[in-house]
């Protein structure tokens, strides 16, 4: 296993999202134990022009989205519907708001489909917002399993976005 380095995250979100499939999400708990899960589903959000992106629809840089404007390789964690923490991987160059939502993992013998389920199971909350993914509390590893087969589909849960953005094949799911 090797921890992904900063250079890995400097890809555009639509390139990083499928590249994260099959990688291992790791969270070190306070007691030193590690929660690990293989990433099975991702979804990308690509800049201010993407009306599904938090920085899109004319909102730009806000207190909530400022993390997305950082150089790739940090966590963007936000609360959805007031109850679900959502883990995103910031990608790309500094100043370009992009992120990849981690939508699902295999955690032991469980398939945790749904971004709220995986963060709950792994104990990831908004305290992880801005965490360096090359640090020692939250990171992603590559176990050299190769490039897995996946399917690209339209993103889900973005009814507010423009039709063109709703139809983009930017959700990636392991076969």
N, C-alpha and C positions, 0 to 999 in steps of 0.2 A: 504494500500500500504506500502511495506517496500523496502527500497533501498537494493540492493544486496551487500553483504559484500565481502571483499578481498578473503576469502576462496572459495567463489563460482567460482571465475575465475581461480583457480589453477588446473582446470581439463585440460586434453589433449584437443586439439582443436576439434577432432572428437567426443568428448563427450560433450564439451561445446556448439558446434554449435546447435544441436537439443534442448539442455536444454534452450537456449535463446529464442526459439520460444514461442510466446504468452506473453513474458515479455514486459514491457513498457519502451521504450527509451524516456528519458526526457532531454530537453535542457533548462536551465534557460537563458532567454534573459537579456540584460543589463537593460531593464526597469522592470525586476522582473517577467514578465509573463513567462509562461512555454509552450513550444511546446512538445506535447506528441504523441507517436505513438506506436501501438502494433506491435512487430516484427513478420513478416510473412514469411521471407525467409532469410536463412543464408548459408554460404559456408565456409569450413575450409581449412586451409593451415598448414601443419604439418611438420615443420623442414627442415633442410638442405637436407635431402634425397628426399623430395617432389620437383620434378622439376617444379611444378607450383608455389611454394612458392618463394617470393622475395629473401629469403636467400638460395634458392636451386640453382642447376646447377653450383656449385662451387663458387658462389658469396660470401657466408658466411656473416659475419658482415661488413656492409658498413655504411656510414653516413646515408643513407636512412633507412636501416633495423635495426639499433641499438636499436630502440624502441622495436622491436619484441623479443629481447633477455632479456628484463626486465621481472620481475615477473608479472604474469597475473593480470589484473585489470586496465590497462591503455589503452587509445585510440591510435591507429595507423592510422593517416589520411594522405593520399598521393594523389597526383594529377595524374589522368589517362587521357591520350590523350591530356594533356595540358588544359583540361576544366572541368573535373569531379572530385570532391573531393570524396574519398572513405573512409568510416568509417569502421575500423576494431577494434575488441576487442582482445587485447593481452591476451593469455591464457598460462597456464602451469607454470612450474618452471623457475626461472631465469637461463639464459644461453641456453635455448632451444627455438629457434625461432618458435613461433606458433601464429596464429591469426585466428579470425573468422570475415569474411566480412559480414556486415549487408547489405543484398541485397534488402530487401523490408519491408515496414511497412504499417499499416492502420493508416492514419492520418485524424482524424475526419471522414468524409464520403468518403475520397479518399483512393484508394489503390495505394500507391506509389511503383510500381514495378520498380526496377532499383536503384542501389546504388547512382548514381549521382542525381537522382530525390529526393531521401529522404534527402540527405545532403543539397541540394539547398533549399528545402522546410523548413527544420529545421534550416537553417543558420549555418551549420557545415562546417568549412573549415580547412585548414592546421594549423591555429592558435590553433586548438584543439589537434594537434599531441602531445602525451605525457601526456594528461590530465588524472588525477586520476579519475577513474570511480566511486570512492566512495566519491568524492568531492561534490561541490555545483554548478557546472556549466554544467556538463554532467554526467548522471548516468542512470542506469537501475533499474527498480522497478519490484517487483513481487506482483501481486494483488490476488494471490492464486486461479487463474482460473483453476489450475490443469494442467496435462500434456496433451497438445493438440495432436490430430492425425496429422501425417505429412507423406510426401513421401520423400524418399531419391533418388536422381538422380545424374548422373555425373555432375561435375562442368562445367560451360560454360565460353567461352571466353579465354580458355587457350590452344589454338592450338599449342603453342610453347613447351608445356610440353611433356614428354615421354608418349607413348600410355597407359602404365600401370597407370600413374597418371591421365591422361584424363578420364579414365574409372572408377576411384574410385567414389563410391556413397557418395560424400561428399558435396552435395548441398541438403539442407533441406527446404521443402516448406510445410506450413500449408495446410491441406486438406480443 
